[in-house]
Amino acid sequence: MRQPLSVLETLTFYLSLITSPEDGRVHEQLQRIHSEIADAEQILREGIRSLHDHFATQEALNTSGVSQP
């Protein structure tokens, strides 16, 4: 999932380079896309961290011999 987000990030960057500075609405929309990509990346990071923590806890419980329901 991160790779497609990186591609979108790169495409918005290149579009901003080739778009005329006078095209304010286009630049505004490109900035919105950039912001949404950053939000999606943050959500993915938090999800991955949560999964990592969950599996680390499960592993610790399994190693200590505590049974799970």
Jmol script that loads the backbone (N, CA, C; Angstrom):
load data "model"
ATOM      1  N   MET A   1       0.816  -1.192   0.000  1.00  0.00           N
ATOM      2  CA  MET A   1       0.000   0.000   0.000  1.00  0.00           C
ATOM      3  C   MET A   1       0.866   1.265   0.000  1.00  0.00           C
ATOM      4  N   ARG A   2       2.000   1.191   0.662  1.00  0.00           N
ATOM      5  CA  ARG A   2       2.847   2.388   0.714  1.00  0.00           C
ATOM      6  C   ARG A   2       3.416   2.747  -0.651  1.00  0.00           C
ATOM      7  N   GLN A   3       3.748   1.732  -1.458  1.00  0.00           N
ATOM      8  CA  GLN A   3       4.321   2.035  -2.763  1.00  0.00           C
ATOM      9  C   GLN A   3       3.348   2.826  -3.634  1.00  0.00           C
ATOM     10  N   PRO A   4       2.067   2.418  -3.737  1.00  0.00           N
ATOM     11  CA  PRO A   4       1.147   3.248  -4.523  1.00  0.00           C
ATOM     12  C   PRO A   4       1.013   4.670  -3.972  1.00  0.00           C
ATOM     13  N   LEU A   5       1.083   4.822  -2.657  1.00  0.00           N
ATOM     14  CA  LEU A   5       1.025   6.164  -2.088  1.00  0.00           C
ATOM     15  C   LEU A   5       2.261   6.968  -2.482  1.00  0.00           C
ATOM     16  N   SER A   6       3.405   6.324  -2.521  1.00  0.00           N
ATOM     17  CA  SER A   6       4.631   7.008  -2.952  1.00  0.00           C
ATOM     18  C   SER A   6       4.533   7.439  -4.407  1.00  0.00           C
ATOM     19  N   VAL A   7       3.929   6.585  -5.222  1.00  0.00           N
ATOM     20  CA  VAL A   7       3.740   6.933  -6.637  1.00  0.00           C
ATOM     21  C   VAL A   7       2.823   8.146  -6.751  1.00  0.00           C
ATOM     22  N   LEU A   8       1.729   8.149  -6.006  1.00  0.00           N
ATOM     23  CA  LEU A   8       0.820   9.296  -6.030  1.00  0.00           C
ATOM     24  C   LEU A   8       1.513  10.565  -5.545  1.00  0.00           C
ATOM     25  N   GLU A   9       2.327  10.431  -4.515  1.00  0.00           N
ATOM     26  CA  GLU A   9       3.079  11.574  -3.995  1.00  0.00           C
ATOM     27  C   GLU A   9       4.002  12.139  -5.078  1.00  0.00           C
ATOM     28  N   THR A  10       4.702  11.264  -5.767  1.00  0.00           N
ATOM     29  CA  THR A  10       5.614  11.690  -6.829  1.00  0.00           C
ATOM     30  C   THR A  10       4.854  12.347  -7.976  1.00  0.00           C
ATOM     31  N   LEU A  11       3.722  11.755  -8.353  1.00  0.00           N
ATOM     32  CA  LEU A  11       2.929  12.323  -9.448  1.00  0.00           C
ATOM     33  C   LEU A  11       2.405  13.714  -9.100  1.00  0.00           C
ATOM     34  N   THR A  12       1.953  13.904  -7.872  1.00  0.00           N
ATOM     35  CA  THR A  12       1.471  15.239  -7.498  1.00  0.00           C
ATOM     36  C   THR A  12       2.620  16.246  -7.505  1.00  0.00           C
ATOM     37  N   PHE A  13       3.800  15.795  -7.109  1.00  0.00           N
ATOM     38  CA  PHE A  13       4.966  16.680  -7.144  1.00  0.00           C
ATOM     39  C   PHE A  13       5.283  17.092  -8.581  1.00  0.00           C
ATOM     40  N   TYR A  14       5.338  16.117  -9.496  1.00  0.00           N
ATOM     41  CA  TYR A  14       5.637  16.434 -10.893  1.00  0.00           C
ATOM     42  C   TYR A  14       4.558  17.303 -11.517  1.00  0.00           C
ATOM     43  N   LEU A  15       3.297  17.035 -11.185  1.00  0.00           N
ATOM     44  CA  LEU A  15       2.223  17.880 -11.704  1.00  0.00           C
ATOM     45  C   LEU A  15       2.369  19.317 -11.219  1.00  0.00           C
ATOM     46  N   SER A  16       2.787  19.480  -9.980  1.00  0.00           N
ATOM     47  CA  SER A  16       2.977  20.844  -9.470  1.00  0.00           C
ATOM     48  C   SER A  16       4.127  21.545 -10.192  1.00  0.00           C
ATOM     49  N   LEU A  17       5.124  20.774 -10.625  1.00  0.00           N
ATOM     50  CA  LEU A  17       6.251  21.368 -11.353  1.00  0.00           C
ATOM     51  C   LEU A  17       5.857  21.843 -12.744  1.00  0.00           C
ATOM     52  N   ILE A  18       4.978  21.100 -13.407  1.00  0.00           N
ATOM     53  CA  ILE A  18       4.635  21.443 -14.790  1.00  0.00           C
ATOM     54  C   ILE A  18       3.402  22.328 -14.899  1.00  0.00           C
ATOM     55  N   THR A  19       2.749  22.569 -13.779  1.00  0.00           N
ATOM     56  CA  THR A  19       1.563  23.414 -13.782  1.00  0.00           C
ATOM     57  C   THR A  19       1.980  24.864 -13.585  1.00  0.00           C
ATOM     58  N   SER A  20       1.369  25.722 -14.351  1.00  0.00           N
ATOM     59  CA  SER A  20       1.670  27.148 -14.276  1.00  0.00           C
ATOM     60  C   SER A  20       1.351  27.698 -12.884  1.00  0.00           C
ATOM     61  N   PRO A  21       2.216  28.566 -12.364  1.00  0.00           N
ATOM     62  CA  PRO A  21       1.945  29.166 -11.050  1.00  0.00           C
ATOM     63  C   PRO A  21       0.618  29.932 -11.008  1.00  0.00           C
ATOM     64  N   GLU A  22       0.154  30.378 -12.173  1.00  0.00           N
ATOM     65  CA  GLU A  22      -1.110  31.105 -12.237  1.00  0.00           C
ATOM     66  C   GLU A  22      -2.321  30.195 -12.034  1.00  0.00           C
ATOM     67  N   ASP A  23      -2.120  28.890 -12.165  1.00  0.00           N
ATOM     68  CA  ASP A  23      -3.217  27.932 -11.985  1.00  0.00           C
ATOM     69  C   ASP A  23      -3.405  27.632 -10.501  1.00  0.00           C
ATOM     70  N   GLY A  24      -3.871  28.631  -9.783  1.00  0.00           N
ATOM     71  CA  GLY A  24      -4.016  28.514  -8.335  1.00  0.00           C
ATOM     72  C   GLY A  24      -4.934  27.388  -7.902  1.00  0.00           C
ATOM     73  N   ARG A  25      -6.033  27.198  -8.636  1.00  0.00           N
ATOM     74  CA  ARG A  25      -6.969  26.137  -8.260  1.00  0.00           C
ATOM     75  C   ARG A  25      -6.332  24.763  -8.411  1.00  0.00           C
ATOM     76  N   VAL A  26      -5.527  24.600  -9.454  1.00  0.00           N
ATOM     77  CA  VAL A  26      -4.848  23.316  -9.654  1.00  0.00           C
ATOM     78  C   VAL A  26      -3.866  23.072  -8.511  1.00  0.00           C
ATOM     79  N   HIS A  27      -3.091  24.077  -8.171  1.00  0.00           N
ATOM     80  CA  HIS A  27      -2.119  23.928  -7.078  1.00  0.00           C
ATOM     81  C   HIS A  27      -2.825  23.668  -5.747  1.00  0.00           C
ATOM     82  N   GLU A  28      -3.975  24.296  -5.566  1.00  0.00           N
ATOM     83  CA  GLU A  28      -4.751  24.060  -4.349  1.00  0.00           C
ATOM     84  C   GLU A  28      -5.199  22.599  -4.272  1.00  0.00           C
ATOM     85  N   GLN A  29      -5.674  22.062  -5.378  1.00  0.00           N
ATOM     86  CA  GLN A  29      -6.113  20.666  -5.399  1.00  0.00           C
ATOM     87  C   GLN A  29      -4.935  19.709  -5.231  1.00  0.00           C
ATOM     88  N   LEU A  30      -3.809  20.032  -5.830  1.00  0.00           N
ATOM     89  CA  LEU A  30      -2.621  19.197  -5.657  1.00  0.00           C
ATOM     90  C   LEU A  30      -2.184  19.188  -4.196  1.00  0.00           C
ATOM     91  N   GLN A  31      -2.300  20.323  -3.531  1.00  0.00           N
ATOM     92  CA  GLN A  31      -1.961  20.384  -2.108  1.00  0.00           C
ATOM     93  C   GLN A  31      -2.927  19.535  -1.289  1.00  0.00           C
ATOM     94  N   ARG A  32      -4.199  19.547  -1.659  1.00  0.00           N
ATOM     95  CA  ARG A  32      -5.183  18.710  -0.962  1.00  0.00           C
ATOM     96  C   ARG A  32      -4.853  17.233  -1.152  1.00  0.00           C
ATOM     97  N   ILE A  33      -4.477  16.857  -2.375  1.00  0.00           N
ATOM     98  CA  ILE A  33      -4.097  15.463  -2.634  1.00  0.00           C
ATOM     99  C   ILE A  33      -2.885  15.097  -1.783  1.00  0.00           C
ATOM    100  N   HIS A  34      -1.902  15.969  -1.757  1.00  0.00           N
ATOM    101  CA  HIS A  34      -0.694  15.737  -0.956  1.00  0.00           C
ATOM    102  C   HIS A  34      -1.059  15.539   0.518  1.00  0.00           C
ATOM    103  N   SER A  35      -1.959  16.355   1.018  1.00  0.00           N
ATOM    104  CA  SER A  35      -2.390  16.252   2.412  1.00  0.00           C
ATOM    105  C   SER A  35      -3.110  14.927   2.678  1.00  0.00           C
ATOM    106  N   GLU A  36      -3.965  14.512   1.768  1.00  0.00           N
ATOM    107  CA  GLU A  36      -4.686  13.242   1.922  1.00  0.00           C
ATOM    108  C   GLU A  36      -3.723  12.055   1.895  1.00  0.00           C
ATOM    109  N   ILE A  37      -2.704  12.135   1.047  1.00  0.00           N
ATOM    110  CA  ILE A  37      -1.693  11.076   0.996  1.00  0.00           C
ATOM    111  C   ILE A  37      -0.955  11.003   2.330  1.00  0.00           C
ATOM    112  N   ALA A  38      -0.599  12.150   2.877  1.00  0.00           N
ATOM    113  CA  ALA A  38       0.089  12.178   4.177  1.00  0.00           C
ATOM    114  C   ALA A  38      -0.799  11.578   5.267  1.00  0.00           C
ATOM    115  N   ASP A  39      -2.093  11.887   5.230  1.00  0.00           N
ATOM    116  CA  ASP A  39      -3.024  11.310   6.208  1.00  0.00           C
ATOM    117  C   ASP A  39      -3.095   9.792   6.065  1.00  0.00           C
ATOM    118  N   ALA A  40      -3.175   9.311   4.825  1.00  0.00           N
ATOM    119  CA  ALA A  40      -3.240   7.865   4.586  1.00  0.00           C
ATOM    120  C   ALA A  40      -1.967   7.177   5.073  1.00  0.00           C
ATOM    121  N   GLU A  41      -0.814   7.799   4.836  1.00  0.00           N
ATOM    122  CA  GLU A  41       0.446   7.228   5.314  1.00  0.00           C
ATOM    123  C   GLU A  41       0.472   7.147   6.834  1.00  0.00           C
ATOM    124  N   GLN A  42      -0.046   8.167   7.502  1.00  0.00           N
ATOM    125  CA  GLN A  42      -0.093   8.166   8.968  1.00  0.00           C
ATOM    126  C   GLN A  42      -1.009   7.054   9.475  1.00  0.00           C
ATOM    127  N   ILE A  43      -2.155   6.874   8.842  1.00  0.00           N
ATOM    128  CA  ILE A  43      -3.080   5.804   9.224  1.00  0.00           C
ATOM    129  C   ILE A  43      -2.409   4.446   9.068  1.00  0.00           C
ATOM    130  N   LEU A  44      -1.697   4.254   7.963  1.00  0.00           N
ATOM    131  CA  LEU A  44      -0.987   2.989   7.749  1.00  0.00           C
ATOM    132  C   LEU A  44       0.093   2.769   8.805  1.00  0.00           C
ATOM    133  N   ARG A  45       0.863   3.813   9.119  1.00  0.00           N
ATOM    134  CA  ARG A  45       1.900   3.684  10.151  1.00  0.00           C
ATOM    135  C   ARG A  45       1.292   3.284  11.489  1.00  0.00           C
ATOM    136  N   GLU A  46       0.187   3.924  11.859  1.00  0.00           N
ATOM    137  CA  GLU A  46      -0.464   3.608  13.128  1.00  0.00           C
ATOM    138  C   GLU A  46      -1.023   2.183  13.127  1.00  0.00           C
ATOM    139  N   GLY A  47      -1.588   1.767  11.996  1.00  0.00           N
ATOM    140  CA  GLY A  47      -2.108   0.407  11.897  1.00  0.00           C
ATOM    141  C   GLY A  47      -1.010  -0.630  12.002  1.00  0.00           C
ATOM    142  N   ILE A  48       0.095  -0.380  11.338  1.00  0.00           N
ATOM    143  CA  ILE A  48       1.226  -1.307  11.396  1.00  0.00           C
ATOM    144  C   ILE A  48       1.786  -1.372  12.809  1.00  0.00           C
ATOM    145  N   ARG A  49       1.903  -0.220  13.461  1.00  0.00           N
ATOM    146  CA  ARG A  49       2.403  -0.191  14.836  1.00  0.00           C
ATOM    147  C   ARG A  49       1.456  -0.955  15.766  1.00  0.00           C
ATOM    148  N   SER A  50       0.160  -0.783  15.569  1.00  0.00           N
ATOM    149  CA  SER A  50      -0.827  -1.480  16.393  1.00  0.00           C
ATOM    150  C   SER A  50      -0.745  -2.989  16.193  1.00  0.00           C
ATOM    151  N   LEU A  51      -0.628  -3.419  14.937  1.00  0.00           N
ATOM    152  CA  LEU A  51      -0.489  -4.854  14.666  1.00  0.00           C
ATOM    153  C   LEU A  51       0.797  -5.408  15.270  1.00  0.00           C
ATOM    154  N   HIS A  52       1.873  -4.656  15.131  1.00  0.00           N
ATOM    155  CA  HIS A  52       3.150  -5.090  15.699  1.00  0.00           C
ATOM    156  C   HIS A  52       3.026  -5.259  17.209  1.00  0.00           C
ATOM    157  N   ASP A  53       2.415  -4.277  17.864  1.00  0.00           N
ATOM    158  CA  ASP A  53       2.232  -4.359  19.316  1.00  0.00           C
ATOM    159  C   ASP A  53       1.359  -5.549  19.695  1.00  0.00           C
ATOM    160  N   HIS A  54       0.300  -5.773  18.934  1.00  0.00           N
ATOM    161  CA  HIS A  54      -0.603  -6.893  19.208  1.00  0.00           C
ATOM    162  C   HIS A  54       0.143  -8.222  19.112  1.00  0.00           C
ATOM    163  N   PHE A  55       0.879  -8.403  18.022  1.00  0.00           N
ATOM    164  CA  PHE A  55       1.595  -9.666  17.842  1.00  0.00           C
ATOM    165  C   PHE A  55       2.731  -9.827  18.850  1.00  0.00           C
ATOM    166  N   ALA A  56       3.366  -8.731  19.235  1.00  0.00           N
ATOM    167  CA  ALA A  56       4.412  -8.812  20.260  1.00  0.00           C
ATOM    168  C   ALA A  56       3.807  -9.238  21.592  1.00  0.00           C
ATOM    169  N   THR A  57       2.633  -8.714  21.914  1.00  0.00           N
ATOM    170  CA  THR A  57       1.949  -9.102  23.147  1.00  0.00           C
ATOM    171  C   THR A  57       1.558 -10.569  23.099  1.00  0.00           C
ATOM    172  N   GLN A  58       1.019 -11.004  21.967  1.00  0.00           N
ATOM    173  CA  GLN A  58       0.637 -12.404  21.814  1.00  0.00           C
ATOM    174  C   GLN A  58       1.848 -13.315  21.967  1.00  0.00           C
ATOM    175  N   GLU A  59       2.955 -12.928  21.369  1.00  0.00           N
ATOM    176  CA  GLU A  59       4.178 -13.727  21.457  1.00  0.00           C
ATOM    177  C   GLU A  59       4.666 -13.798  22.904  1.00  0.00           C
ATOM    178  N   ALA A  60       4.610 -12.669  23.605  1.00  0.00           N
ATOM    179  CA  ALA A  60       5.039 -12.651  25.005  1.00  0.00           C
ATOM    180  C   ALA A  60       4.148 -13.547  25.855  1.00  0.00           C
ATOM    181  N   LEU A  61       2.853 -13.516  25.602  1.00  0.00           N
ATOM    182  CA  LEU A  61       1.931 -14.372  26.353  1.00  0.00           C
ATOM    183  C   LEU A  61       2.177 -15.846  26.046  1.00  0.00           C
ATOM    184  N   ASN A  62       2.400 -16.151  24.784  1.00  0.00           N
ATOM    185  CA  ASN A  62       2.668 -17.537  24.397  1.00  0.00           C
ATOM    186  C   ASN A  62       3.973 -18.038  25.013  1.00  0.00           C
ATOM    187  N   THR A  63       4.972 -17.184  25.056  1.00  0.00           N
ATOM    188  CA  THR A  63       6.269 -17.554  25.616  1.00  0.00           C
ATOM    189  C   THR A  63       6.183 -17.765  27.126  1.00  0.00           C
ATOM    190  N   SER A  64       5.344 -16.963  27.787  1.00  0.00           N
ATOM    191  CA  SER A  64       5.239 -17.069  29.245  1.00  0.00           C
ATOM    192  C   SER A  64       4.309 -18.193  29.680  1.00  0.00           C
ATOM    193  N   GLY A  65       3.610 -18.802  28.727  1.00  0.00           N
ATOM    194  CA  GLY A  65       2.733 -19.918  29.059  1.00  0.00           C
ATOM    195  C   GLY A  65       1.340 -19.510  29.494  1.00  0.00           C
ATOM    196  N   VAL A  66       1.004 -18.233  29.364  1.00  0.00           N
ATOM    197  CA  VAL A  66      -0.338 -17.766  29.706  1.00  0.00           C
ATOM    198  C   VAL A  66      -1.269 -18.135  28.568  1.00  0.00           C
ATOM    199  N   SER A  67      -2.387 -18.774  28.911  1.00  0.00           N
ATOM    200  CA  SER A  67      -3.326 -19.173  27.863  1.00  0.00           C
ATOM    201  C   SER A  67      -4.257 -18.022  27.528  1.00  0.00           C
ATOM    202  N   GLN A  68      -4.635 -17.961  26.269  1.00  0.00           N
ATOM    203  CA  GLN A  68      -5.551 -16.943  25.773  1.00  0.00           C
ATOM    204  C   GLN A  68      -6.899 -17.578  25.491  1.00  0.00           C
ATOM    205  N   PRO A  69      -7.986 -16.823  25.726  1.00  0.00           N
ATOM    206  CA  PRO A  69      -9.323 -17.365  25.437  1.00  0.00           C
ATOM    207  C   PRO A  69      -9.553 -17.535  23.958  1.00  0.00           C
TER     208      PRO A  69
END
end "model"
wireframe off; spacefill off
backbone 0.3
color backbone group
